[in-house]
Amino acid sequence: MLLKIQLCFLLFGFLLRSQAQQQESTKYKWEILPKTHLVPLYTADSRAHRLSIQKPFDSRGYIGSMGGIFPLASLSNGKQKLQFSAASSVYTTLKRWTNRGQLENIDFFVDVFIDLELNK
């Protein structure tokens, strides 16, 4: 997975370099670990990684998750902005009995997002 991410960054950098050589008048600006998200996080966002707990009605257990979205790099040419973000979450399923509980399942999810700002 990490190799795929590195190859994606390498390919993107190569494409930007070749485009910059064709259009020397456009200046590109990189920002590593930007402080703000290009796409704001909304409460009803289904792709968001955050803290949650669920109680299924048909079992005596709980499903909990914890995660976050972290912007890694932003690229801007003055007109448009592109942002790379990494997100990860861990999901656990806990089964509950009268005096004790049992950890039934742990799932790890990692996503890589590429957001493009077309206009303001």
N, C-alpha and C positions, 0 to 999 in steps of 0.2 A: 504494500500500500504506500509506504514511504517513497519507494522508488518511483511509483506512478506520479506522486505529487511532485517529486523533484524533476521528472521528465516533463511534466506539464509546465512548471516554471521555466525550465530551460527552453522549451519550444516557444513559449510566450515571449521570453526575452529575445530569442532569435528573430521572431516575427516583428517585434517592435524595433529591433535594431535595423532590420532590412527596410522597414517602412520609414524609419527616421533618416536613413541614408537617401531614400528617394525624395523625401520632403524635408529638407534641411531647415525650412523656415519654422516648422512646428517644434516647440520645446516640450519635452516630456519631463515630468517631475515625479520621482518615486518617494513614497513615505513608508517607512518600515514601522510596524506596530502603531497604526493610527489610533487616536483616542476615541474617535466616534465611528459609528456604523454608517455605512452608506445607505442601507435600507434599515429604517427604524424597526425595533422589535415590538410587535403588537401582541396583546394578550391572546387573541384567537389565532395566532400563527401556528399552523400545524407542523411546520418544519423546525420550530424553535426548540432548543434544548434548554431545559430549566428544571427547577425543583417541583416535583409533583408526587402525590400519593392518591391511589385509587382503591376503592373497596368493591370488588365484584360481589353482586348479590347472590350468586349461586355457589359461593365457597366461603370458607372461614379463613380467609387470608387477605393479604394486602399486596399491592403492586406499587413500589416506590421507584422514583427516578431522580437523578441529580446530574446536571450537566450545564454547559454554557457554550456560547458562540464568541469566538475571539477573532477580531480582525488582524490579519497578518501583514498585509501590504496594500497600498493604494497607488494607483498610477493615474496621472492626470495630464492632459495635453492642453488645458485651458478651456476646451469646449466640453469634453466628456471626461468622466471619471470611472475608473474600474477598480474594484476592491476584491481581494482574495481573503476569505475567512475560513477558519477551521472550527468545527463544532464537534463536541463529543458528549455522550451520555452513558450512564450505567443504569440499567434496570434490574431490580431485584424482585423476586416473588417470595413472600413469606407466608407459610401456612401456619395457622394458629390452632392449637388445641387448648385444653383447659389449663394446664399448668406450665406448658412449655411451647416453644415454636420451632419451626424447622425452615431453614433456608432452602428453597426448592430450586431456584434458578437465578443465574446472573447473566445478563446480556450486555455487551459493549457495542456501542454504535459510534462511528466516526463519519462525519460528512465534510466535504470540502465545497464551499460555495464561491461562485464567481458572480459578483453583482456589477451591473453596468448601469450607469446613470445616463439616460438618453437626453433628458432635459430637466429643468428645475421644477 
